[in-house]
């Protein structure tokens, strides 16, 4: 159950951060719309991982590597989403890269702590 909540939290944070950043950026033009989306996701994703650690959805020692992984996953997802805007499939599937990145960060943390 914790993993499902963690997955939903990361997908939601990446999407919400990207959407809010895009809305703010849209006030400044088309380029700022995309930049705002990226910046919003880069801010929201690590915050979501910190919250996951705080609520003990993940091990607290894994928060920093998971935040780095989730943020890199968000950047990959944003790149894919922007390049596949003509179809809803690409942007929707790209959102799964955020929790995958977080999971990889957790795995790296576990291996380095051994």
C-alpha beads as a LAMMPS data file, in Angstrom:
LAMMPS data file: protein, C-alpha beads

114 atoms
113 bonds

1 atom types
1 bond types

-500.0 500.0 xlo xhi
-500.0 500.0 ylo yhi
-500.0 500.0 zlo zhi

Masses

1 110.0

Atoms # bond

1 1 1 0.000 0.000 0.000
2 1 1 2.835 2.404 0.849
3 1 1 4.388 1.874 -2.571
4 1 1 1.125 2.698 -4.330
5 1 1 0.751 5.917 -2.335
6 1 1 4.382 6.784 -3.096
7 1 1 3.831 6.142 -6.810
8 1 1 0.705 8.307 -6.896
9 1 1 2.427 11.041 -4.873
10 1 1 5.346 11.265 -7.305
11 1 1 3.199 11.150 -10.426
12 1 1 0.877 13.778 -8.933
13 1 1 3.717 16.038 -7.819
14 1 1 5.416 15.970 -11.205
15 1 1 2.147 16.657 -12.994
16 1 1 0.907 19.300 -10.589
17 1 1 4.272 21.072 -10.431
18 1 1 4.536 21.055 -14.198
19 1 1 0.981 22.285 -14.653
20 1 1 1.254 25.055 -12.059
21 1 1 4.615 26.176 -13.433
22 1 1 3.170 26.240 -16.946
23 1 1 0.221 28.334 -15.820
24 1 1 2.504 30.857 -14.175
25 1 1 4.894 30.845 -17.138
26 1 1 2.068 31.309 -19.654
27 1 1 1.642 34.855 -18.407
28 1 1 5.093 35.611 -19.837
29 1 1 4.818 33.946 -23.253
30 1 1 5.084 30.603 -24.999
31 1 1 8.722 29.929 -24.125
32 1 1 8.093 30.750 -20.482
33 1 1 5.130 28.366 -20.515
34 1 1 7.458 25.422 -21.182
35 1 1 10.222 26.724 -18.912
36 1 1 7.735 27.305 -16.112
37 1 1 6.477 23.742 -16.450
38 1 1 9.981 22.351 -16.133
39 1 1 10.888 24.581 -13.201
40 1 1 7.604 23.778 -11.449
41 1 1 8.228 20.042 -11.760
42 1 1 11.838 20.384 -10.640
43 1 1 10.608 22.136 -7.500
44 1 1 7.605 19.894 -6.777
45 1 1 9.223 16.501 -7.326
46 1 1 11.877 16.632 -4.571
47 1 1 9.329 18.170 -2.206
48 1 1 7.108 15.130 -2.806
49 1 1 10.017 12.788 -2.029
50 1 1 10.756 14.658 1.201
51 1 1 7.088 14.323 2.156
52 1 1 7.267 10.605 1.359
53 1 1 10.204 10.289 3.744
54 1 1 8.410 12.322 6.370
55 1 1 5.318 10.088 6.132
56 1 1 7.603 7.018 6.142
57 1 1 6.568 5.865 2.700
58 1 1 10.279 5.442 1.985
59 1 1 13.319 5.040 4.198
60 1 1 14.548 8.416 5.377
61 1 1 18.121 7.560 4.400
62 1 1 16.931 7.144 0.797
63 1 1 15.285 10.573 0.524
64 1 1 18.185 12.419 -1.106
65 1 1 19.008 9.778 -3.748
66 1 1 15.303 9.203 -4.426
67 1 1 14.769 12.961 -4.861
68 1 1 17.643 13.141 -7.328
69 1 1 16.339 10.118 -9.224
70 1 1 12.755 11.392 -9.292
71 1 1 13.907 14.812 -10.512
72 1 1 15.955 13.215 -13.292
73 1 1 12.902 11.097 -14.110
74 1 1 10.817 14.269 -14.302
75 1 1 13.316 15.875 -16.676
76 1 1 13.190 12.795 -18.926
77 1 1 9.386 12.795 -18.740
78 1 1 9.223 16.500 -19.621
79 1 1 11.490 15.943 -22.611
80 1 1 9.344 13.071 -23.875
81 1 1 6.086 14.918 -23.190
82 1 1 7.156 18.030 -25.079
83 1 1 8.267 15.960 -28.071
84 1 1 5.063 13.883 -28.194
85 1 1 2.429 16.588 -27.703
86 1 1 0.589 15.530 -30.860
87 1 1 -0.574 12.372 -29.076
88 1 1 -1.875 11.980 -25.521
89 1 1 -0.104 8.632 -25.125
90 1 1 3.463 9.991 -24.878
91 1 1 2.824 12.597 -22.175
92 1 1 0.662 10.198 -20.146
93 1 1 3.180 7.354 -20.244
94 1 1 6.087 9.737 -19.609
95 1 1 4.707 10.531 -16.157
96 1 1 5.716 7.032 -15.024
97 1 1 9.365 8.048 -15.365
98 1 1 9.124 10.180 -12.213
99 1 1 8.462 7.285 -9.786
100 1 1 10.804 5.030 -11.779
101 1 1 13.574 7.571 -11.219
102 1 1 12.699 7.739 -7.527
103 1 1 12.763 3.961 -7.283
104 1 1 16.176 3.800 -8.970
105 1 1 17.454 6.423 -6.530
106 1 1 16.218 4.305 -3.624
107 1 1 17.930 1.215 -5.043
108 1 1 21.211 3.097 -5.410
109 1 1 20.873 4.235 -1.793
110 1 1 20.337 0.667 -0.571
111 1 1 23.344 -0.633 -2.481
112 1 1 25.644 2.112 -1.254
113 1 1 24.590 1.594 2.383
114 1 1 25.611 -2.079 2.340

Bonds

1 1 1 2
2 1 2 3
3 1 3 4
4 1 4 5
5 1 5 6
6 1 6 7
7 1 7 8
8 1 8 9
9 1 9 10
10 1 10 11
11 1 11 12
12 1 12 13
13 1 13 14
14 1 14 15
15 1 15 16
16 1 16 17
17 1 17 18
18 1 18 19
19 1 19 20
20 1 20 21
21 1 21 22
22 1 22 23
23 1 23 24
24 1 24 25
25 1 25 26
26 1 26 27
27 1 27 28
28 1 28 29
29 1 29 30
30 1 30 31
31 1 31 32
32 1 32 33
33 1 33 34
34 1 34 35
35 1 35 36
36 1 36 37
37 1 37 38
38 1 38 39
39 1 39 40
40 1 40 41
41 1 41 42
42 1 42 43
43 1 43 44
44 1 44 45
45 1 45 46
46 1 46 47
47 1 47 48
48 1 48 49
49 1 49 50
50 1 50 51
51 1 51 52
52 1 52 53
53 1 53 54
54 1 54 55
55 1 55 56
56 1 56 57
57 1 57 58
58 1 58 59
59 1 59 60
60 1 60 61
61 1 61 62
62 1 62 63
63 1 63 64
64 1 64 65
65 1 65 66
66 1 66 67
67 1 67 68
68 1 68 69
69 1 69 70
70 1 70 71
71 1 71 72
72 1 72 73
73 1 73 74
74 1 74 75
75 1 75 76
76 1 76 77
77 1 77 78
78 1 78 79
79 1 79 80
80 1 80 81
81 1 81 82
82 1 82 83
83 1 83 84
84 1 84 85
85 1 85 86
86 1 86 87
87 1 87 88
88 1 88 89
89 1 89 90
90 1 90 91
91 1 91 92
92 1 92 93
93 1 93 94
94 1 94 95
95 1 95 96
96 1 96 97
97 1 97 98
98 1 98 99
99 1 99 100
100 1 100 101
101 1 101 102
102 1 102 103
103 1 103 104
104 1 104 105
105 1 105 106
106 1 106 107
107 1 107 108
108 1 108 109
109 1 109 110
110 1 110 111
111 1 111 112
112 1 112 113
113 1 113 114
